[in-house]
């Protein structure tokens, strides 16, 4: 079986997912340090982490689907 060529979307989903996960985690750390706008940082941090996980999961699903 020849390997399937990865689409641009899959690589982009993984890259953006990692960025969102990193940024979301950073915002939650800042909220934990109780800097200004604690709740806003916490909420956006959680949103970023969730979207990051979703996009990375999409990428993993597409990587393993055709094997």
Helices and strands as residue ranges (DSSP letters): H 8-32, H 38-65
